[in-house]
C-alpha cells in the first residue's frame, strides 16, 4: 500500500512534517483545523 510523507508551511513560518496513506484527506483535515495539535494552532498556508 502507498504511503506519503508531506511537508506543510504553516502560517507562523514553521514547517510541519507528517505521513499518511490518504494524502488528499489528510491535507483537508489540516486545512479545516482537524489535523495535529500543531496545525490546529498554526494553520497551513494554501
PyMOL Python script that loads the backbone (N, CA, C, O; Angstrom):
from pymol import cmd

cmd.read_pdbstr("""\
ATOM      1  N   UNK A   1       0.834  -1.174   0.000  1.00  0.00           N
ATOM      2  CA  UNK A   1       0.000   0.000   0.000  1.00  0.00           C
ATOM      3  C   UNK A   1       0.883   1.243   0.000  1.00  0.00           C
ATOM      4  O   UNK A   1       1.928   1.277   0.650  1.00  0.00           O
ATOM      5  N   UNK A   2       0.445   2.275  -0.746  1.00  0.00           N
ATOM      6  CA  UNK A   2       1.196   3.533  -0.803  1.00  0.00           C
ATOM      7  C   UNK A   2       1.075   4.305   0.493  1.00  0.00           C
ATOM      8  O   UNK A   2       0.063   4.237   1.190  1.00  0.00           O
ATOM      9  N   UNK A   3       2.111   5.027   0.795  1.00  0.00           N
ATOM     10  CA  UNK A   3       2.105   5.963   1.918  1.00  0.00           C
ATOM     11  C   UNK A   3       2.848   7.221   1.472  1.00  0.00           C
ATOM     12  O   UNK A   3       3.712   7.164   0.597  1.00  0.00           O
ATOM     13  N   UNK A   4       2.511   8.331   2.068  1.00  0.00           N
ATOM     14  CA  UNK A   4       3.086   9.615   1.690  1.00  0.00           C
ATOM     15  C   UNK A   4       3.701  10.295   2.901  1.00  0.00           C
ATOM     16  O   UNK A   4       3.186  10.195   4.014  1.00  0.00           O
ATOM     17  N   UNK A   5       4.797  10.981   2.672  1.00  0.00           N
ATOM     18  CA  UNK A   5       5.376  11.902   3.642  1.00  0.00           C
ATOM     19  C   UNK A   5       5.183  13.290   3.049  1.00  0.00           C
ATOM     20  O   UNK A   5       5.448  13.506   1.867  1.00  0.00           O
ATOM     21  N   UNK A   6       4.725  14.227   3.865  1.00  0.00           N
ATOM     22  CA  UNK A   6       4.440  15.561   3.354  1.00  0.00           C
ATOM     23  C   UNK A   6       4.995  16.623   4.295  1.00  0.00           C
ATOM     24  O   UNK A   6       5.204  16.378   5.483  1.00  0.00           O
ATOM     25  N   UNK A   7       5.228  17.807   3.735  1.00  0.00           N
ATOM     26  CA  UNK A   7       5.731  18.954   4.494  1.00  0.00           C
ATOM     27  C   UNK A   7       4.790  20.124   4.223  1.00  0.00           C
ATOM     28  O   UNK A   7       4.530  20.470   3.070  1.00  0.00           O
ATOM     29  N   UNK A   8       4.282  20.729   5.298  1.00  0.00           N
ATOM     30  CA  UNK A   8       3.393  21.883   5.180  1.00  0.00           C
ATOM     31  C   UNK A   8       4.085  23.123   5.729  1.00  0.00           C
ATOM     32  O   UNK A   8       4.738  23.067   6.771  1.00  0.00           O
ATOM     33  N   UNK A   9       3.942  24.227   5.033  1.00  0.00           N
ATOM     34  CA  UNK A   9       4.382  25.524   5.548  1.00  0.00           C
ATOM     35  C   UNK A   9       3.195  26.125   6.295  1.00  0.00           C
ATOM     36  O   UNK A   9       2.120  26.299   5.722  1.00  0.00           O
ATOM     37  N   UNK A  10       3.388  26.437   7.560  1.00  0.00           N
ATOM     38  CA  UNK A  10       2.302  26.942   8.390  1.00  0.00           C
ATOM     39  C   UNK A  10       2.343  28.458   8.482  1.00  0.00           C
ATOM     40  O   UNK A  10       3.336  29.093   8.130  1.00  0.00           O
ATOM     41  N   UNK A  11       1.235  29.027   8.966  1.00  0.00           N
ATOM     42  CA  UNK A  11       1.082  30.487   8.991  1.00  0.00           C
ATOM     43  C   UNK A  11       2.104  31.189   9.885  1.00  0.00           C
ATOM     44  O   UNK A  11       2.297  32.398   9.752  1.00  0.00           O
ATOM     45  N   UNK A  12       2.759  30.470  10.787  1.00  0.00           N
ATOM     46  CA  UNK A  12       3.782  31.081  11.646  1.00  0.00           C
ATOM     47  C   UNK A  12       5.185  30.979  11.043  1.00  0.00           C
ATOM     48  O   UNK A  12       6.165  31.357  11.686  1.00  0.00           O
ATOM     49  N   UNK A  13       5.283  30.470   9.810  1.00  0.00           N
ATOM     50  CA  UNK A  13       6.570  30.351   9.126  1.00  0.00           C
ATOM     51  C   UNK A  13       7.311  29.060   9.408  1.00  0.00           C
ATOM     52  O   UNK A  13       8.379  28.829   8.842  1.00  0.00           O
ATOM     53  N   UNK A  14       6.769  28.211  10.272  1.00  0.00           N
ATOM     54  CA  UNK A  14       7.406  26.930  10.570  1.00  0.00           C
ATOM     55  C   UNK A  14       6.833  25.840   9.669  1.00  0.00           C
ATOM     56  O   UNK A  14       5.776  26.001   9.060  1.00  0.00           O
ATOM     57  N   UNK A  15       7.553  24.741   9.603  1.00  0.00           N
ATOM     58  CA  UNK A  15       7.136  23.609   8.790  1.00  0.00           C
ATOM     59  C   UNK A  15       6.594  22.495   9.674  1.00  0.00           C
ATOM     60  O   UNK A  15       7.039  22.299  10.805  1.00  0.00           O
ATOM     61  N   UNK A  16       5.629  21.778   9.133  1.00  0.00           N
ATOM     62  CA  UNK A  16       5.078  20.597   9.795  1.00  0.00           C
ATOM     63  C   UNK A  16       5.304  19.417   8.857  1.00  0.00           C
ATOM     64  O   UNK A  16       5.010  19.511   7.665  1.00  0.00           O
ATOM     65  N   UNK A  17       5.822  18.310   9.379  1.00  0.00           N
ATOM     66  CA  UNK A  17       6.058  17.105   8.583  1.00  0.00           C
ATOM     67  C   UNK A  17       5.146  16.007   9.102  1.00  0.00           C
ATOM     68  O   UNK A  17       5.056  15.773  10.307  1.00  0.00           O
ATOM     69  N   UNK A  18       4.474  15.341   8.182  1.00  0.00           N
ATOM     70  CA  UNK A  18       3.576  14.255   8.559  1.00  0.00           C
ATOM     71  C   UNK A  18       3.616  13.134   7.540  1.00  0.00           C
ATOM     72  O   UNK A  18       4.290  13.224   6.513  1.00  0.00           O
ATOM     73  N   UNK A  19       2.886  12.080   7.843  1.00  0.00           N
ATOM     74  CA  UNK A  19       2.769  10.960   6.912  1.00  0.00           C
ATOM     75  C   UNK A  19       1.344  10.440   6.950  1.00  0.00           C
ATOM     76  O   UNK A  19       0.657  10.546   7.966  1.00  0.00           O
ATOM     77  N   UNK A  20       0.909   9.877   5.837  1.00  0.00           N
ATOM     78  CA  UNK A  20      -0.456   9.391   5.714  1.00  0.00           C
ATOM     79  C   UNK A  20      -0.569   8.416   4.551  1.00  0.00           C
ATOM     80  O   UNK A  20       0.310   8.356   3.691  1.00  0.00           O
ATOM     81  N   UNK A  21      -1.635   7.668   4.532  1.00  0.00           N
ATOM     82  CA  UNK A  21      -1.945   6.793   3.398  1.00  0.00           C
ATOM     83  C   UNK A  21      -2.922   7.469   2.444  1.00  0.00           C
ATOM     84  O   UNK A  21      -3.027   7.069   1.284  1.00  0.00           O
ATOM     85  N   UNK A  22      -3.642   8.496   2.921  1.00  0.00           N
ATOM     86  CA  UNK A  22      -4.605   9.224   2.083  1.00  0.00           C
ATOM     87  C   UNK A  22      -4.250  10.709   2.144  1.00  0.00           C
ATOM     88  O   UNK A  22      -4.718  11.435   3.021  1.00  0.00           O
ATOM     89  N   UNK A  23      -3.427  11.142   1.213  1.00  0.00           N
ATOM     90  CA  UNK A  23      -2.865  12.496   1.249  1.00  0.00           C
ATOM     91  C   UNK A  23      -3.938  13.574   1.123  1.00  0.00           C
ATOM     92  O   UNK A  23      -3.939  14.523   1.906  1.00  0.00           O
ATOM     93  N   UNK A  24      -4.830  13.456   0.178  1.00  0.00           N
ATOM     94  CA  UNK A  24      -5.855  14.481  -0.034  1.00  0.00           C
ATOM     95  C   UNK A  24      -6.733  14.656   1.213  1.00  0.00           C
ATOM     96  O   UNK A  24      -7.017  15.783   1.618  1.00  0.00           O
ATOM     97  N   UNK A  25      -7.154  13.563   1.809  1.00  0.00           N
ATOM     98  CA  UNK A  25      -7.979  13.625   3.019  1.00  0.00           C
ATOM     99  C   UNK A  25      -7.226  14.293   4.167  1.00  0.00           C
ATOM    100  O   UNK A  25      -7.783  15.128   4.879  1.00  0.00           O
ATOM    101  N   UNK A  26      -5.974  13.925   4.341  1.00  0.00           N
ATOM    102  CA  UNK A  26      -5.183  14.456   5.459  1.00  0.00           C
ATOM    103  C   UNK A  26      -4.915  15.949   5.304  1.00  0.00           C
ATOM    104  O   UNK A  26      -4.988  16.692   6.283  1.00  0.00           O
ATOM    105  N   UNK A  27      -4.608  16.397   4.095  1.00  0.00           N
ATOM    106  CA  UNK A  27      -4.383  17.825   3.856  1.00  0.00           C
ATOM    107  C   UNK A  27      -5.661  18.604   4.161  1.00  0.00           C
ATOM    108  O   UNK A  27      -5.607  19.668   4.777  1.00  0.00           O
ATOM    109  N   UNK A  28      -6.800  18.083   3.734  1.00  0.00           N
ATOM    110  CA  UNK A  28      -8.080  18.734   4.026  1.00  0.00           C
ATOM    111  C   UNK A  28      -8.328  18.809   5.523  1.00  0.00           C
ATOM    112  O   UNK A  28      -8.825  19.822   6.014  1.00  0.00           O
ATOM    113  N   UNK A  29      -7.993  17.765   6.249  1.00  0.00           N
ATOM    114  CA  UNK A  29      -8.147  17.774   7.703  1.00  0.00           C
ATOM    115  C   UNK A  29      -7.311  18.881   8.333  1.00  0.00           C
ATOM    116  O   UNK A  29      -7.786  19.594   9.217  1.00  0.00           O
ATOM    117  N   UNK A  30      -6.074  19.024   7.884  1.00  0.00           N
ATOM    118  CA  UNK A  30      -5.209  20.089   8.409  1.00  0.00           C
ATOM    119  C   UNK A  30      -5.805  21.464   8.100  1.00  0.00           C
ATOM    120  O   UNK A  30      -5.830  22.333   8.972  1.00  0.00           O
ATOM    121  N   UNK A  31      -6.280  21.670   6.882  1.00  0.00           N
ATOM    122  CA  UNK A  31      -6.838  22.963   6.485  1.00  0.00           C
ATOM    123  C   UNK A  31      -8.075  23.329   7.300  1.00  0.00           C
ATOM    124  O   UNK A  31      -8.320  24.510   7.547  1.00  0.00           O
ATOM    125  N   UNK A  32      -8.857  22.336   7.722  1.00  0.00           N
ATOM    126  CA  UNK A  32     -10.073  22.581   8.498  1.00  0.00           C
ATOM    127  C   UNK A  32      -9.808  22.631  10.006  1.00  0.00           C
ATOM    128  O   UNK A  32     -10.735  22.835  10.790  1.00  0.00           O
ATOM    129  N   UNK A  33      -8.552  22.446  10.413  1.00  0.00           N
ATOM    130  CA  UNK A  33      -8.204  22.503  11.829  1.00  0.00           C
ATOM    131  C   UNK A  33      -8.417  21.198  12.571  1.00  0.00           C
ATOM    132  O   UNK A  33      -8.437  21.184  13.802  1.00  0.00           O
ATOM    133  N   UNK A  34      -8.579  20.098  11.839  1.00  0.00           N
ATOM    134  CA  UNK A  34      -8.766  18.787  12.456  1.00  0.00           C
ATOM    135  C   UNK A  34      -7.507  17.935  12.409  1.00  0.00           C
ATOM    136  O   UNK A  34      -7.554  16.739  12.697  1.00  0.00           O
ATOM    137  N   UNK A  35      -6.402  18.534  12.053  1.00  0.00           N
ATOM    138  CA  UNK A  35      -5.148  17.794  11.963  1.00  0.00           C
ATOM    139  C   UNK A  35      -4.495  17.669  13.328  1.00  0.00           C
ATOM    140  O   UNK A  35      -5.183  17.486  14.332  1.00  0.00           O
ATOM    141  N   UNK A  36      -3.217  17.762  13.370  1.00  0.00           N
ATOM    142  CA  UNK A  36      -2.455  17.648  14.617  1.00  0.00           C
ATOM    143  C   UNK A  36      -2.675  18.873  15.508  1.00  0.00           C
ATOM    144  O   UNK A  36      -3.227  19.879  15.061  1.00  0.00           O
ATOM    145  N   UNK A  37      -2.247  18.784  16.752  1.00  0.00           N
ATOM    146  CA  UNK A  37      -2.344  19.936  17.658  1.00  0.00           C
ATOM    147  C   UNK A  37      -1.567  21.132  17.120  1.00  0.00           C
ATOM    148  O   UNK A  37      -2.005  22.274  17.261  1.00  0.00           O
ATOM    149  N   UNK A  38      -0.416  20.874  16.505  1.00  0.00           N
ATOM    150  CA  UNK A  38       0.397  21.970  15.975  1.00  0.00           C
ATOM    151  C   UNK A  38      -0.346  22.704  14.859  1.00  0.00           C
ATOM    152  O   UNK A  38      -0.410  23.933  14.868  1.00  0.00           O
ATOM    153  N   UNK A  39      -0.907  21.966  13.901  1.00  0.00           N
ATOM    154  CA  UNK A  39      -1.574  22.636  12.780  1.00  0.00           C
ATOM    155  C   UNK A  39      -2.941  23.187  13.165  1.00  0.00           C
ATOM    156  O   UNK A  39      -3.489  24.012  12.434  1.00  0.00           O
ATOM    157  N   UNK A  40      -3.503  22.763  14.276  1.00  0.00           N
ATOM    158  CA  UNK A  40      -4.729  23.396  14.777  1.00  0.00           C
ATOM    159  C   UNK A  40      -4.421  24.824  15.198  1.00  0.00           C
ATOM    160  O   UNK A  40      -5.229  25.728  14.982  1.00  0.00           O
ATOM    161  N   UNK A  41      -3.256  25.029  15.799  1.00  0.00           N
ATOM    162  CA  UNK A  41      -2.856  26.353  16.280  1.00  0.00           C
ATOM    163  C   UNK A  41      -2.234  27.206  15.185  1.00  0.00           C
ATOM    164  O   UNK A  41      -2.340  28.432  15.222  1.00  0.00           O
ATOM    165  N   UNK A  42      -1.589  26.576  14.213  1.00  0.00           N
ATOM    166  CA  UNK A  42      -0.852  27.276  13.156  1.00  0.00           C
ATOM    167  C   UNK A  42      -1.274  26.678  11.819  1.00  0.00           C
ATOM    168  O   UNK A  42      -0.571  25.830  11.269  1.00  0.00           O
ATOM    169  N   UNK A  43      -2.415  27.113  11.295  1.00  0.00           N
ATOM    170  CA  UNK A  43      -2.955  26.519  10.082  1.00  0.00           C
ATOM    171  C   UNK A  43      -1.951  26.604   8.921  1.00  0.00           C
ATOM    172  O   UNK A  43      -1.199  27.572   8.804  1.00  0.00           O
ATOM    173  N   UNK A  44      -1.956  25.588   8.081  1.00  0.00           N
ATOM    174  CA  UNK A  44      -1.082  25.597   6.899  1.00  0.00           C
ATOM    175  C   UNK A  44      -1.461  26.703   5.933  1.00  0.00           C
ATOM    176  O   UNK A  44      -2.623  27.099   5.847  1.00  0.00           O
ATOM    177  N   UNK A  45      -0.479  27.192   5.215  1.00  0.00           N
ATOM    178  CA  UNK A  45      -0.703  28.188   4.163  1.00  0.00           C
ATOM    179  C   UNK A  45      -1.104  27.444   2.899  1.00  0.00           C
ATOM    180  O   UNK A  45      -0.499  26.430   2.553  1.00  0.00           O
ATOM    181  N   UNK A  46      -2.120  27.943   2.212  1.00  0.00           N
ATOM    182  CA  UNK A  46      -2.577  27.286   0.964  1.00  0.00           C
ATOM    183  C   UNK A  46      -1.556  27.380  -0.112  1.00  0.00           C
ATOM    184  O   UNK A  46      -1.777  26.884  -1.217  1.00  0.00           O
TER     185      UNK A  46
END
""", "prot")
cmd.dss("prot")
cmd.show_as("cartoon", "prot")
cmd.util.cbc("prot")
cmd.orient("prot")
